[in-house]
Amino acid sequence: MASPNGAATELDIRADFPILTRTLRGRPLVYLDSSSTSQKPESVLAAIDDFYRAHNANIHRGVYPLALEADALFEGARERIAAFTGAPTRSTVFTSNVTAAINLVAYSWARTNLRAGDAVLITEMEHHSNIVPWQLATQATGAQLRYLDVGEDGTLSLQQLDEELARGDVALVALAHLSNVLGTINPIAEIVERAHSAGALVLVDGAQAVPQIPVNVSEIGADFYAWTGHKALGPTGIGVLHADSALLEAMPPFLAGGDMIEAVERQRSSWKELPWKFEAGTTMIAEAVGLGAAVDYLSALGMERVREHERELVAYTLTQLGALPGVRTYGPPSPDDRGGVVSFVVEGVHPHDVAELLGRENVCIRASHHCAQPLMAKLGVAATARASFGPYNVRSDVDALVSAVANAQKVFA
Ligand SMILES: Cc1ncc(COP(=O)(O)O)c(C=O)c1O
């Protein structure tokens, strides 16, 4: 199968990403921070540029031809984005990022449905975006916030899930499909099935999963599935919420204002139909067009191939980093159970020093708590270093990482 730039066999797509030609002090850019944000292919940059140069007008308002072009590009992007994740277009809502998508549910659904005596069940591996909204929602409603543990091997226990569900009070299970720290791929369809059998709804944070593994929202069956465009080769400023349409119909609007109303009277208003009821104000038009181009690019690559490519890179990284004395990696030991993320610590060197020394070699990794402080507390560390992959990474990036980590060890020896 040919990739978008015509390569025939393995993923050889670096030429599609203009930024990857940058050098720093003569060294090539080794970008290993795709879990923070991905780089963008030429086709995404061109789609955004073309929108502003040739089609820019506000949407859902104008009747002149240019405005109708903008409408068609925006709604056409929504259709392709929904199709990419196997979701209905009508219940695919654009938000500004995954954080905003989760907040939409935490305000609109949770504050009207949670009661004292209910529980929201999250996990110790959540990003703050899937913790803090539930802290506020449970505090506002008197519901309880409980956590599923992360085991030594970086996985969740389905037995503990069943025990929690058997308590009979769980109204919502909210969890990551793929951990941004451990890389763990949670058995999401299985979790949804168990939660539904116990009468609980499920929200999935798919921020890391959608860019890395094939995701079919309809097959997963979660009530809410949220993700973010900038990690999936798209621009910043756009996120996606796929939701059960009956739930969306029943939920009150989250943000209110222009474009989400049917009619406004002096004291009351009525709402547009889905998905526009949840898209107040001028939406992220060019960003949707850019994300549409991103999912076209990923579809042409094939998400099975992206997954296999990143699985191989992770396997190679675990072996190579693991061979360095004093380096500890986190997460499931088998690359089959994890996505393209490897968190690690280097004995005797603070993760921030590791990242800074690697930066001097133009090797870009992240060192922090990764917006997962409860998980850091569980792991007993303040921070980790983290290398994360996109489809454009190659084995030589891993070699550069490992060599730079070995050099950092020498500096601190
Ligand atoms: C699992 C997960 N959830 C949520 C987020 C937040 O994404 P955004 O800042 O685009 O809302 C991230 C970003 O790192 C993430 O990895």
The ligand as an SDF file (V2000), in Angstrom:
LIG
                    3D

 16 16  0  0  0  0  0  0  0  0999 V2000
   -4.7710   11.4010   27.6500 C   0  0  0  0  0  0  0  0  0  0  0  0
   -4.8740   12.8890   27.4820 C   0  0  0  0  0  0  0  0  0  0  0  0
   -6.0230   13.4970   27.7980 N   0  0  0  0  0  0  0  0  0  0  0  0
   -6.1740   14.8210   27.6480 C   0  0  0  0  0  0  0  0  0  0  0  0
   -5.1600   15.6080   27.1720 C   0  0  0  0  0  0  0  0  0  0  0  0
   -5.3890   17.0850   27.0120 C   0  0  0  0  0  0  0  0  0  0  0  0
   -5.3610   17.4580   25.6570 O   0  0  0  0  0  0  0  0  0  0  0  0
   -5.7410   18.9470   25.2250 P   0  0  0  0  0  0  0  0  0  0  0  0
   -4.7190   19.8160   25.9060 O   0  0  0  0  0  0  0  0  0  0  0  0
   -5.6020   18.9530   23.7420 O   0  0  0  0  0  0  0  0  0  0  0  0
   -7.1180   19.2140   25.6950 O   0  0  0  0  0  0  0  0  0  0  0  0
   -3.9410   15.0270   26.8610 C   0  0  0  0  0  0  0  0  0  0  0  0
   -2.8010   15.8540   26.4060 C   0  0  0  0  0  0  0  0  0  0  0  0
   -1.6600   15.5450   26.6780 O   0  0  0  0  0  0  0  0  0  0  0  0
   -3.7980   13.6290   27.0070 C   0  0  0  0  0  0  0  0  0  0  0  0
   -2.6530   13.0130   26.7160 O   0  0  0  0  0  0  0  0  0  0  0  0
  1  2  1  0
  2  3  1  0
  2 15  2  0
  3  4  2  0
  4  5  1  0
  5  6  1  0
  5 12  2  0
  6  7  1  0
  7  8  1  0
  8  9  2  0
  8 10  1  0
  8 11  1  0
 12 13  1  0
 12 15  1  0
 13 14  2  0
 15 16  1  0
M  END
$$$$
